[in-house]
Amino acid sequence: MLPDGSSAYTRDGSFQVDQNGQLVTAGGFQVQPAITIPANALSITIGRDGVVSVTQQGQAARFRLGSSISPPL
């Protein structure tokens, strides 16, 4: 989500976790829906299908980041 509240899309694929544990784009914009990564996460994987998988000691959690809105070719 952009600072003015509008939505934007990215094809960059570069994400990071900010100081608040939020998953953000390389530009620091929060993904929607908001995803908070636990501080004790051992690994984070974002699949081609938009599923975010977070592994913590002894467990795994999955979130859907988004879906493609591209029309079929």
C-alpha positions, 0 to 999 in steps of 0.5 A: 500500500502506498503512503497515500492509501492507494494500491500498487502492484509489483513484479520485482519479487524483492521483499523484506521484513521491516523493523515492525515485522511487517512484510514489505516491498524493496521500497518499504511499502507494506504488502496487502493484506498485511503479513506480520512475520514472527520475530523467531522465524527461522525461514520465510519462503514466498512461492510462485503462487503467492503463498508465504510460508514461515517456519518457526521452531517445530511448526510452519505457517502459511499465508496467501500474499495475493493472486495474479490479475494478469489476463491469460495469453 
